[in-house]
Amino acid sequence: MTTVGPGRPSAPSTGTPQEVEIPDEALTAALDRAAASWPERVAVDFLGATTTYRELADAVARGAQVLLDLGVRPGDRVALVMPNCTGHVIAFYAALRIGAVVVEHNPTYTTGELEHQLADSGAVVALVWEKAVPRVLESLPRTALKAVVAVDLSADLSRGKRLALRLPLPSARRVRQSMCGKVPPAFPMWHRLVAKAAPLDPAHAAPSTSDLALLQYTGGTTGTPKGAMLTHRNLVANAVQGHAWTGTQPGTEVVYGVLPFFHAFGLTLCLSYPIRVGATLVAFPSFDPERVLEAQRRLPGTFLPAVPPMLDRLSAAAETSGADLTSFRYAISGAMALPTSTAQKWEQVTGGLVIEGYGMTETSPVALGNPLTDARRPGTLGLPFPSTSIRVVDPEDVTTEVEPGERGELLVRGPQVFAGYWQRPDETAEQLLDDGWLRTGDIVTVDETGWVVLVDRIKEVIVTGGFKVYPSRVEEHLRTMPGVADVAVVGIPGGDLGETVVAAVVLEPGAGVVDLDAVRAWGERHLARYALPRRLVFLDALPRSQVGKVLRRVVRESVLAG
C-alpha cells in the first residue's frame, strides 16, 4: 500500500514539522501583522523604488476604498491584468481586504484569451496595465465588466527614473515603450485614484477564512482554461506550510520576484509567502538576467523561487559578468523537472541550495518538496508538505493503491487543496473525490521511505501498440544526444498502433547529422523499441508557457498541422 502523510513513520527526518496549525484568518491578516511588526522595513522594491510595510498597508487601505467606491462588494470578482509591480501587490491585497475575489490574468494574452477568462469569471472591475487596455476594451461587450481602470507601470518607479523616461534618448524611449501604453483621454488611472482616496474604515468587515479569495485559471496546456477556486484558508495554509518548510527567521529574507504574480507558483511564493514572513520582495516586471544582477548589487537576495531556465540564465550571466550570487541561500525550482546539471551549476555559483518542489494550481500550488538540507534528493519531487497526505493509486481504479515502487496516479489531500472549479461541477467531481482527495493526473513512484519521483502526466502518456510510453523519460535520454539542444515527445494518431511516437527536436548551432535513424540508434541504448520515435520534426524553438514549461499540446497540434 502506498499512502504517505502526516505521522508517516518511515519518512526520513528533515527538520520540518509533519503537522502545522492553520490560523483561522484571512490572507490579509499577515499584512496587518507585518506592518505592525516591521513598519519601516522595505516590503517591496520595484526597480529601486521602495515601499515600506507601513506605506504598503496604507496604500492597500486606500486601494480597498477605491474598489468600494467603484461598486465592488464581497464576492465580486476583480480582474488583475498587469505585470509584476508594486501596484499589483497593492491591488491584490486591496481586493482581498474587502472580501472580493481576485482573478489573475496574463497581461500578454490575446483579446480572445482575455475575453474568455473575463467573461467566465464574471469580473465586475478590471485593473489593467495600459498596454493591455485596448484588448480588454475590445472584450468589454461580452463581459460583465462595469469599470476598467488603467495601471501605469512607470508610476511605480522612483521619481528620478520617471523623469528619465521623458528624456529624448533612444534608451529612454525603449523603456517607455516597454512599460507604458496609450489609453483614452480622462481614463481612470489606478495610482491617481489610490493617491486621492481616504483609507478604508478599519472597522470594515474582513473576509472569513472559508471565503473565496482567488480564481486562478488553469488547464490551458490540456484544454480550455478553467478557474480553480482557492479560499483564504487554502492560500494561508500554503504560506504557513512554506514557512515551516523553509524555516526562515521572520523579518530577514529578501525574496526575488522573478516569477509572474499571475501564475500560481509566483503568486504564492512572491505575493503571500513574503508578506507572511515579513520579507522584502524585489519585484521585476519581467525576467531579465541583467536587471536581476543589477538589483543583486543594490539589494542582495536570499531566496529565489524560479524555474530551471531562469536558473540556467542567471548562472551563465553571473559567470560571464563575475557577479556575486552567494547571498542566495535557497532557491526553489518548480513547474518542470530540475535537470541535475542546472542544480549543480546554480549551487556552484551561489554556494547555496536549490531544491525541487511539486504542485499544481489546485494545491495553491505547493504539495511536495525536497528538504532544504543536505538530505535533499535531486531528481525527486521530495516529500509531502506539512499536514499533507498522498496516495498512489491505479489510474483506472482510484480505490486501489499500488505497491511501493510501482507506477500510479498521485492523489493529494491537505488544507491547500482547492474548493473546485468555478461553475464546473462535473469537472470538479472528476478531479476532487468525495473524501477530499485530489486527482493530480500525474504518474509517480514512491519508495519505502516516502520519496516521490514524477514519471509523467496521464494525459500526455502515449499508448502505442498497447504499450505506454512516458514522454519525459524519452526526452530525458534524447537530450543527452550530441547536437540536440532540446526535445519534446508527443503522440499522434497512428492507425493500428493507436499512436505514433514523434520527437520534435531543436538542434544545437552547428550540429552534425541528426536524422531519424541517428535518433533511434541513440535511443536504443536506454529505451524500449516501442518507445523510440517513428517520426522526427525540427523546430527553431519549443513553445513554452509564461514560466517556461514546454507546451506539448501545442507541439502536437503543430505536428498534426504539418
C-alpha positions, -999 to 999 in steps of 0.1 A, spaced: 0 0 0 14 34 -9 0 61 14 22 88 28 12 117 50 13 132 85 26 108 110 44 88 84 68 66 104 91 56 76 99 91 62 134 104 70 137 134 94 140 167 75 137 190 105 103 201 92 71 195 113 48 170 99 18 190 110 12 227 111 -16 247 126 -35 268 101 -48 300 117 -84 310 113 -78 342 94 -79 359 60 -48 362 39 -47 400 46 -41 395 83 -4 387 76 0 422 61 -15 438 92 9 420 114 39 428 92 30 465 92 28 464 130 60 444 135 82 460 108 67 493 98 99 507 84 112 475 67 111 476 29 81 455 18 85 459 -20 115 471 -41 105 477 -77 135 486 -98 149 506 -69 117 523 -58 110 511 -22 78 509 -3 78 501 34 53 479 52 37 509 67 33 525 33 21 493 17 -6 488 44 -17 524 39 -18 521 1 -38 488 4 -63 506 27 -67 534 1 -70 509 -27 -97 490 -9 -117 521 -6 -112 528 -43 -127 494 -51 -157 500 -28 -163 534 -45 -162 515 -79 -191 494 -66 -171 462 -57 -188 442 -29 -179 409 -11 -178 380 -35 -175 402 -66 -146 393 -89 -118 418 -96 -96 411 -126 -59 420 -124 -43 422 -158 -8 435 -151 29 425 -148 47 424 -115 49 458 -99 42 475 -66 7 484 -78 0 447 -84 8 439 -48 -15 468 -36 -44 458 -59 -42 421 -48 -44 428 -11 -69 457 -16 -94 434 -33 -90 407 -7 -94 431 22 -130 440 12 -139 403 5 -137 405 -32 -123 376 -53 -91 383 -72 -88 369 -108 -53 369 -121 -47 372 -159 -16 371 -181 -13 407 -194 2 395 -227 -28 373 -235 -46 379 -268 -81 395 -269 -97 361 -272 -79 346 -243 -87 376 -220 -123 377 -232 -128 340 -223 -115 344 -187 -131 378 -181 -165 365 -193 -162 332 -175 -153 348 -141 -180 374 -143 -155 401 -131 -171 434 -125 -140 456 -123 -106 451 -141 -74 468 -131 -54 467 -164 -19 475 -175 -20 504 -200 -6 482 -229 -34 456 -223 -63 481 -220 -72 481 -258 -75 443 -257 -98 444 -226 -119 472 -240 -124 451 -272 -137 423 -250 -159 446 -229 -193 440 -247 -191 403 -240 -182 405 -203 -199 417 -170 -173 445 -165 -187 477 -151 -154 495 -148 -119 493 -163 -91 511 -146 -57 516 -162 -24 508 -145 7 529 -154 37 507 -147 60 536 -147 41 552 -118 58 527 -95 93 538 -105 113 563 -84 108 600 -92 143 601 -109 135 572 -132 101 586 -141 117 619 -151 144 600 -171 117 583 -192 108 618 -206 143 623 -220 146 624 -258 170 594 -258 167 561 -276 172 542 -243 145 562 -225 122 557 -255 127 519 -254 120 516 -217 89 539 -220 75 518 -249 80 486 -229 63 499 -198 37 524 -209 8 525 -234 -19 549 -246 -53 550 -231 -83 571 -239 -83 607 -225 -96 611 -190 -94 573 -185 -95 563 -148 -59 556 -135 -53 533 -106 -24 552 -90 -42 585 -91 -74 570 -76 -54 554 -48 -35 586 -40 -67 607 -37 -87 581 -17 -93 581 20 -82 549 38 -107 521 43 -125 523 77 -105 498 99 -138 485 112 -148 473 77 -155 436 80 -127 413 69 -134 382 49 -136 349 67 -111 320 62 -137 300 43 -144 328 18 -133 325 -18 -101 346 -24 -88 337 -58 -99 324 -92 -67 311 -108 -72 299 -144 -55 266 -152 -57 238 -178 -46 259 -208 -20 233 -217 -45 205 -219 -78 222 -228 -100 252 -222 -87 272 -191 -110 269 -161 -109 288 -128 -96 270 -98 -113 283 -67 -89 290 -39 -101 301 -5 -84 323 21 -77 291 41 -61 275 10 -37 304 5 -29 309 42 -23 272 46 3 271 17 21 302 31 22 286 65 34 253 51 61 272 31 73 290 62 76 257 81 94 241 51 119 269 48 123 276 85 131 312 78 135 338 105 107 364 101 118 398 90 151 388 75 145 374 40 149 392 6 128 373 -19 134 379 -56 101 381 -75 112 370 -110 82 346 -114 50 363 -127 25 370 -100 -4 359 -122 10 323 -122 1 301 -92 38 295 -84 47 332 -84 15 342 -66 22 321 -35 60 323 -34 61 361 -42 28 376 -30 16 356 0 47 339 15 69 370 17 42 390 34 37 363 60 74 361 69 80 399 67 103 396 38 114 423 13 100 414 -21 122 426 -50 97 427 -79 106 426 -116 81 434 -144 97 406 -165 126 382 -162 158 399 -174 191 384 -161 209 417 -164 182 435 -144 184 408 -117 221 412 -114 218 450 -112 193 445 -83 216 420 -67 244 446 -65 219 470 -48 199 447 -26 213 411 -24 187 384 -24 185 354 -1 156 334 -15 148 328 -52 117 309 -64 123 302 -101 120 277 -130 151 259 -144 156 281 -174 158 311 -152 184 294 -130 204 285 -161 204 320 -175 212 336 -142 241 312 -135 255 319 -170 251 357 -167 268 356 -133 298 336 -146 302 359 -176 300 391 -156 316 379 -124 285 389 -104 283 377 -68 252 355 -61 265 340 -29 239 358 -8 212 334 -22 209 307 5 180 289 -11 163 285 -45 131 266 -50 125 252 -85 91 243 -98 68 240 -128 90 215 -146 118 189 -139 150 203 -125 180 190 -145 209 178 -125 233 200 -145 211 231 -137 212 223 -100 249 217 -99 257 249 -117 234 270 -95 249 255 -63 284 260 -77 278 297 -85 259 306 -53 272 281 -27 235 278 -16 210 250 -22 184 246 -49 156 221 -43 128 208 -64 91 212 -54 59 199 -68 24 212 -70 -4 225 -92 -28 254 -92 -53 231 -75 -29 228 -45 -23 266 -40 2 254 -55 28 235 -35 21 200 -22 55 183 -20 91 194 -18 127 184 -12 141 194 22 163 225 23 191 204 37 218 180 25 191 153 28 176 165 -5 174 141 -34 179 157 -68 157 143 -94 128 136 -70 98 156 -60 106 150 -24 82 145 5 47 158 13 44 193 28 33 195 64 -3 185 70 -4 170 36 -11 133 27 -6 115 -6 -18 82 -21 -6 64 -52 -34 45 -70 -43 27 -101 -54 54 -126 -82 31 -138 -95 24 -102 -86 51 -77 -98 29 -48 -69 5 -55 -35 16 -42 -3 4 -59 26 -12 -41 57 9 -32 79 14 -62 51 8 -87 38 35 -110 4 50 -102 -16 82 -101 -7 107 -74 -36 118 -51 -31 147 -26 -51 158 4 -44 187 26 -56 222 37 -41 237 5 -63 216 -18 -88 238 -38 -125 241 -34 -133 231 -70 -136 246 -105 -156 278 -110 -191 269 -123 -179 235 -134 -194 209 -111 -189 179 -134 -151 187 -139 -149 193 -101 -163 159 -94 -139 142 -118 -109 159 -101 -119 162 -65 -131 130 -48 -158 129 -21 -133 123 7 -111 153 -2 -85 136 -23 -74 155 -54 -66 135 -85 -34 152 -99 -33 134 -132 4 127 -126 21 93 -127 46 88 -99 65 62 -80 71 63 -42 97 43 -24 95 27 10 106 59 28 81 81 11 102 99 -15 82 107 -47 95 106 -83 75 120 -112 71 97 -142 47 116 -164 13 131 -169 -16 108 -176 -30 130 -204 4 130 -221 13 93 -218 14 78 -253 -2 44 -260 14 27 -289 9 -9 -299 -6 -15 -264 25 -2 -246 26 30 -226 54 55 -235 62 82 -209 74 113 -229 95 128 -202 117 96 -200 122 96 -238 130 133 -237 154 129 -208 175 105 -228 173 122 -262 186 155 -246 219 138 -240 224 132 -277 251 153 -293 236 180 -315 202 180 -297 196 212 -277 160 204 -267 133 179 -275 96 173 -269 80 139 -275 43 136 -284 19 111 -297 -3 114 -328 -29 91 -343 -10 60 -357 -36 36 -372 -33 1 -359 -6 12 -334 -30 36 -317 -5 64 -315 28 71 -332 57 85 -311 70 118 -326 101 137 -314 102 175 -321 138 184 -319 157 217 -315 192 214 -328 223 230 -313 241 255 -336 264 237 -359 250 203 -351 261 174 -373 238 149 -388 207 143 -367 181 123 -385 156 97 -375 180 67 -378 205 85 -357 179 94 -330 166 58 -329 201 44 -327 209 68 -298 176 59 -281 181 22 -283 208 25 -256 183 30 -228 148 29 -243 125 0 -253 119 -3 -291 83 7 -288 93 40 -271 116 50 -300 104 79 -322 89 68 -355 89 103 -368 111 134 -364 103 171 -368 127 200 -364 117 233 -347 136 265 -341 124 266 -305 98 247 -284 66 266 -274 66 273 -237 43 288 -211 50 321 -194 71 303 -168 90 281 -193 71 249 -193 71 231 -227 36 231 -242 33 196 -255 -2 202 -267 9 230 -289 38 208 -303 13 181 -310 -11 205 -328 18 218 -349 28 183 -359 -7 174 -369 -10 206 -389 22 196 -408 
